[in-house]
Amino acid sequence: MRSNPTRRRALAVAGAAGALLAAPAVAQAPWPNKPVRFVVPFPPGQAADIFARMMAEKLTDVWKQQVIVENKAGGSGIPATEYGKAAAPDGYTLMVVSSGTFGVNPSLFPNLPYKPLVDFLPISNIFLVPLVIVANPAFPAKTLGELIELARKEPGKLSYASAGPGTSQHLSMELFKLRAKLDIVHVPYKGSGPAMTDLLGGHVMLMMDSTAAALNHIVEGRIKALAVTTARPAPPPLDKVPTIAQTLPGFDAAGWSGLAAPARTPLEIVAKVNKDIQTLLNDPAVIRQIEQRAAVPAPGSPLQFAEFIKKEIDTWGDVVRATGTKPGT
């Protein structure tokens, strides 16, 4: 049986983490002894940026060195990820990675200039953001089951809005359509905001969006939530919204973001960053901060994060191929 190089490296990180935990308190690594940068491939204000800044602030206190968030938005996150790939493997430049840059891009872009599990060492996932199927109040279906029944009666007549081709909103809805064997027309927008505006105005009746973006509209009754995409319910106040998995067993999808280091970064540094992030993600105050934004913390080892990324690449690759999705189409 052939060995898996990604698993070998992840296991090595796990071993380094164990050694770190077992080491005497006086045997502290000198890293970090200068500021650390988190490279974010999105503009300020997006979920990945918000949580990166939260972690940066808290890790600044832990490490006694400033953690600087550097935004390099555009190009589907590819230029920023290339920048992170080329950074010195010394632990002072870490990459904020996401469902888009590490989960979708490997299948969406045939000549992608980086390989997530070759050019980077996964450190830890940070959060998951459930997505939610929402509808205008005038839409006749009140439940996911009613939506499925309506779509099967009128194939090709229903349509849904998304934040754009290849986004987690688009591909999660396409995954739902594939699993439920539905024909619902995709209406792509240039971002979640314009799509939500048209949903509120009744120009489109159905949409897939993140719980974070749709939360206030749902709570205030301007739109109705039919189902969330994660296997587990979303945090309050959306915890009563059914999951798609209750109707389609095994369905589980979410937006997410975590940290990775350039390949050849010392495993001791990867292990230390992971250990400190796990401590934060298990802190009740941090958990509350994350859940208040309709997200859930996602602590885990480097090995677990590597296996999660591999699963994401496989899942979204299947959806991209099945739907023929191309960048910008």
C-alpha positions as CSV (number, residue, x, y, z in Angstrom):
1,M,0.0,0.0,0.0
2,R,1.4,3.4,-1.1
3,S,2.0,5.9,1.7
4,N,0.2,9.3,1.6
5,P,2.7,12.2,1.8
6,T,0.1,14.6,3.1
7,R,-0.8,12.3,5.9
8,R,2.9,11.7,6.7
9,R,3.5,15.4,7.0
10,A,0.4,15.9,9.1
11,L,1.3,13.1,11.4
12,A,4.7,14.6,11.8
13,V,3.0,17.9,12.9
14,A,0.8,16.0,15.3
15,G,4.0,14.4,16.8
16,A,5.6,17.8,17.1
17,A,2.5,19.0,18.9
18,G,2.7,16.1,21.3
19,A,6.4,16.8,22.0
20,L,5.6,20.5,22.5
21,L,2.9,19.6,25.1
22,A,5.3,17.2,26.9
23,A,8.2,19.5,27.0
24,P,9.2,21.2,30.3
25,A,7.8,24.7,30.8
26,V,11.3,26.2,30.6
27,A,12.0,24.7,27.1
28,Q,10.1,27.4,25.1
29,A,10.9,27.9,21.4
30,P,12.3,31.3,20.5
31,W,9.5,31.8,17.9
32,P,8.0,34.4,17.5
33,N,10.6,37.1,18.2
34,K,9.2,39.6,15.7
35,P,5.7,40.5,14.3
36,V,3.7,37.8,12.4
37,R,1.6,38.4,9.4
38,F,-1.7,36.8,8.4
39,V,-2.3,37.2,4.7
40,V,-6.0,37.4,3.9
41,P,-7.1,36.9,0.3
42,F,-10.3,38.9,0.7
43,P,-11.2,42.6,1.4
44,P,-11.8,43.8,5.0
45,G,-15.2,43.0,6.4
46,Q,-15.7,39.5,4.9
47,A,-16.0,36.6,7.3
48,A,-12.5,35.3,6.8
49,D,-11.1,38.8,7.5
50,I,-13.3,39.3,10.6
51,F,-12.2,36.1,12.2
52,A,-8.6,36.5,11.1
53,R,-8.5,39.8,12.9
54,M,-10.1,38.3,16.0
55,M,-7.4,35.6,16.1
56,A,-4.7,38.1,15.4
57,E,-5.7,40.3,18.3
58,K,-5.8,37.4,20.7
59,L,-2.6,35.8,19.5
60,T,-0.9,39.1,19.8
61,D,-1.6,38.8,23.6
62,V,-0.5,35.2,23.7
63,W,2.7,35.6,21.7
64,K,3.7,39.1,23.0
65,Q,4.4,40.0,19.4
66,Q,2.1,41.9,17.1
67,V,0.1,39.8,14.6
68,I,-0.6,42.0,11.5
69,V,-3.5,41.2,9.1
70,E,-2.5,42.0,5.5
71,N,-5.4,42.0,3.0
72,K,-4.6,41.1,-0.6
73,A,-8.0,40.8,-2.3
74,G,-9.0,39.9,-5.8
75,G,-8.4,37.3,-8.5
76,S,-10.5,34.6,-6.6
77,G,-7.8,34.7,-3.9
78,I,-5.1,33.3,-6.3
79,P,-2.6,36.2,-6.2
80,A,-2.7,36.3,-2.4
81,T,-2.2,32.6,-2.1
82,E,0.7,32.7,-4.5
83,Y,2.2,35.4,-2.3
84,G,1.8,33.2,0.7
85,K,3.3,30.2,-1.1
86,A,6.4,32.2,-1.9
87,A,6.8,33.6,1.6
88,A,9.8,32.5,3.7
89,P,9.0,29.3,5.5
90,D,9.9,30.7,8.9
91,G,6.5,31.1,10.5
92,Y,6.3,34.8,10.2
93,T,4.0,34.8,7.2
94,L,0.9,32.6,7.6
95,M,-1.9,32.2,5.0
96,V,-5.6,32.5,5.8
97,V,-7.1,29.8,3.6
98,S,-10.8,29.2,2.8
99,S,-13.4,27.0,1.2
100,G,-12.8,29.1,-2.0
101,T,-9.1,29.2,-2.2
102,F,-8.4,25.6,-1.0
103,G,-11.7,23.8,-1.5
104,V,-13.1,25.1,-4.8
105,N,-10.2,26.7,-6.8
106,P,-8.3,23.4,-7.4
107,S,-11.1,22.2,-9.6
108,L,-12.4,25.5,-10.9
109,F,-9.0,26.7,-12.3
110,P,-7.2,24.1,-14.4
111,N,-3.9,25.9,-14.2
112,L,-4.0,26.9,-10.6
113,P,-0.4,28.0,-9.6
114,Y,-0.5,26.4,-6.2
115,K,-1.4,23.0,-4.7
116,P,-3.1,23.3,-1.3
117,L,-1.6,20.2,0.3
118,V,1.8,20.4,-1.4
119,D,2.7,24.0,-1.2
120,F,1.3,24.5,2.3
121,L,1.2,22.9,5.7
122,P,-2.3,23.0,7.1
123,I,-2.3,24.3,10.7
124,S,-5.9,24.5,11.8
125,N,-9.4,25.3,10.7
126,I,-10.8,28.3,12.6
127,F,-14.6,28.5,11.8
128,L,-17.4,27.1,9.8
129,V,-20.2,29.3,8.4
130,P,-23.4,27.4,7.6
131,L,-25.2,28.4,4.4
132,V,-28.9,28.7,4.3
133,I,-31.6,28.4,1.6
134,V,-33.8,31.5,2.0
135,A,-36.9,32.6,0.2
136,N,-39.0,35.7,-0.3
137,P,-42.1,35.6,2.0
138,A,-44.3,35.3,-1.1
139,F,-42.6,32.1,-2.2
140,P,-45.2,29.3,-1.9
141,A,-42.9,26.7,-0.2
142,K,-42.6,27.1,3.5
143,T,-40.3,24.1,4.1
144,L,-37.5,22.3,2.3
145,G,-39.8,19.4,1.5
146,E,-42.3,21.7,-0.1
147,L,-39.5,23.3,-2.1
148,I,-38.4,19.9,-3.4
149,E,-42.0,18.9,-4.2
150,L,-42.6,22.2,-6.1
151,A,-39.3,22.0,-8.1
152,R,-40.1,18.4,-9.1
153,K,-43.6,19.4,-10.3
154,E,-42.2,22.3,-12.3
155,P,-38.7,21.4,-13.5
156,G,-36.7,24.3,-14.9
157,K,-39.3,26.9,-13.8
158,L,-37.9,27.9,-10.5
159,S,-34.7,29.9,-10.1
160,Y,-32.3,30.9,-7.3
161,A,-29.8,33.7,-6.8
162,S,-26.2,33.3,-5.6
163,A,-23.2,35.5,-4.9
164,G,-21.7,34.4,-8.2
165,P,-20.3,31.4,-10.2
166,G,-18.0,29.1,-8.2
167,T,-18.8,30.7,-4.8
168,S,-19.7,28.5,-1.9
169,Q,-23.3,29.7,-2.1
170,H,-23.5,28.7,-5.8
171,L,-21.8,25.3,-5.4
172,S,-23.7,24.4,-2.2
173,M,-27.0,25.0,-4.0
174,E,-25.8,22.9,-6.9
175,L,-24.8,20.1,-4.6
176,F,-28.3,20.3,-3.1
177,K,-29.8,20.1,-6.6
178,L,-27.7,17.1,-7.5
179,R,-28.5,15.2,-4.3
180,A,-32.2,16.0,-4.6
181,K,-32.3,15.5,-8.4
182,L,-33.8,19.0,-9.1
183,D,-33.8,21.3,-12.0
184,I,-33.6,24.9,-10.6
185,V,-32.1,27.7,-12.7
186,H,-29.0,29.5,-11.4
187,V,-29.1,33.3,-11.5
188,P,-25.6,34.6,-10.6
189,Y,-25.0,38.0,-9.1
190,K,-21.8,39.9,-8.5
191,G,-21.8,39.4,-4.8
192,S,-24.2,38.5,-2.1
193,G,-25.4,42.0,-1.5
194,P,-27.0,42.6,-4.9
195,A,-28.6,39.2,-4.8
196,M,-30.1,39.8,-1.4
197,T,-31.5,43.1,-2.6
198,D,-33.3,41.5,-5.4
199,L,-34.6,38.7,-3.1
200,L,-36.0,41.3,-0.7
201,G,-37.6,43.1,-3.6
202,G,-39.2,40.0,-5.0
203,H,-37.2,40.0,-8.3
204,V,-35.9,36.6,-7.4
205,M,-37.7,34.3,-4.9
206,L,-35.0,31.9,-3.8
207,M,-31.4,32.2,-2.7
208,M,-28.5,30.4,-1.1
209,D,-26.5,32.7,1.2
210,S,-24.3,32.5,4.4
211,T,-26.1,32.5,7.7
212,A,-23.9,35.5,8.7
213,A,-25.1,37.6,5.7
214,A,-28.8,36.5,5.9
215,L,-29.2,36.5,9.7
216,N,-30.7,39.9,10.3
217,H,-33.1,39.6,7.4
218,I,-34.3,36.2,8.7
219,V,-34.7,37.4,12.3
220,E,-36.6,40.5,11.2
221,G,-39.0,38.4,9.0
222,R,-38.0,40.0,5.7
223,I,-37.1,36.6,4.3
224,K,-37.8,33.0,5.5
225,A,-35.2,30.3,6.1
226,L,-36.0,26.9,4.7
227,A,-32.9,24.9,5.7
228,V,-29.2,25.2,6.6
229,T,-26.5,23.3,4.9
230,T,-24.5,22.0,7.8
231,A,-25.2,18.5,9.3
232,R,-25.6,20.1,12.7
233,P,-28.1,23.0,13.4
234,A,-26.8,26.5,13.2
235,P,-26.1,28.5,16.4
236,P,-29.0,30.5,17.9
237,P,-31.1,32.3,16.8
238,L,-31.1,30.0,13.8
239,D,-30.9,26.7,15.8
240,K,-34.6,25.9,15.0
241,V,-34.0,26.1,11.2
242,P,-34.0,22.5,9.9
243,T,-30.9,21.1,8.2
244,I,-30.9,19.8,4.7
245,A,-29.5,16.5,6.1
246,Q,-32.8,15.9,7.8
247,T,-34.3,15.6,4.4
248,L,-31.2,14.4,2.5
249,P,-29.2,12.3,4.9
250,G,-25.4,12.9,4.8
251,F,-25.7,16.4,3.3
252,D,-23.1,18.7,4.9
253,A,-21.6,21.9,3.4
254,A,-20.3,25.2,4.8
255,G,-18.0,28.1,4.2
256,W,-14.9,27.9,6.3
257,S,-11.5,29.5,6.9
258,G,-8.3,28.4,8.6
259,L,-4.6,28.9,8.7
260,A,-1.8,27.3,6.7
261,A,2.0,27.8,6.5
262,P,4.3,27.7,3.5
263,A,5.7,24.3,2.9
264,R,9.0,23.6,4.7
265,T,7.9,25.7,7.7
266,P,9.4,24.0,10.8
267,L,6.9,21.6,12.2
268,E,7.6,22.9,15.7
269,I,6.2,26.3,14.7
270,V,3.2,24.7,13.0
271,A,2.5,22.7,16.2
272,K,2.8,25.8,18.4
273,V,0.4,27.8,16.3
274,N,-2.0,24.9,16.2
275,K,-1.8,24.5,20.0
276,D,-2.4,28.2,20.7
277,I,-5.4,28.3,18.3
278,Q,-7.0,25.3,19.8
279,T,-6.7,26.9,23.3
280,L,-8.5,30.0,21.9
281,L,-11.2,28.1,20.0
282,N,-12.1,26.2,23.2
283,D,-12.4,29.4,25.3
284,P,-16.1,30.1,26.1
285,A,-15.7,33.8,25.4
286,V,-14.2,33.2,22.0
287,I,-16.9,30.6,21.2
288,R,-19.5,33.2,22.0
289,Q,-17.8,35.8,19.8
290,I,-17.8,33.4,16.8
291,E,-21.4,32.1,17.4
292,Q,-22.7,35.7,17.6
293,R,-21.8,36.0,13.9
294,A,-23.8,32.9,13.1
295,A,-20.6,30.8,12.7
296,V,-19.2,27.9,14.7
297,P,-15.6,27.3,15.9
298,A,-13.8,24.4,14.2
299,P,-10.9,23.4,16.4
300,G,-8.7,20.4,15.3
301,S,-5.3,19.0,14.7
302,P,-3.2,19.7,11.5
303,L,-4.0,16.1,10.4
304,Q,-7.7,16.7,10.8
305,F,-7.5,19.9,8.9
306,A,-5.5,18.3,6.1
307,E,-8.0,15.5,5.8
308,F,-10.9,18.1,5.8
309,I,-9.2,20.0,3.0
310,K,-8.8,16.8,1.0
311,K,-12.5,16.0,1.4
312,E,-13.5,19.5,0.4
313,I,-11.4,19.3,-2.8
314,D,-13.0,16.0,-3.7
315,T,-16.6,17.2,-2.9
316,W,-16.4,20.5,-4.8
317,G,-14.5,18.9,-7.7
318,D,-17.4,16.5,-8.2
319,V,-19.8,19.4,-8.2
320,V,-17.7,21.6,-10.5
321,R,-17.4,18.7,-13.0
322,A,-21.0,17.6,-12.8
323,T,-22.3,21.2,-13.4
324,G,-19.6,22.3,-15.9
325,T,-19.0,25.4,-13.8
326,K,-16.3,27.7,-15.1
327,P,-14.8,30.9,-13.6
328,G,-17.2,33.8,-14.2
329,T,-19.8,31.6,-16.0
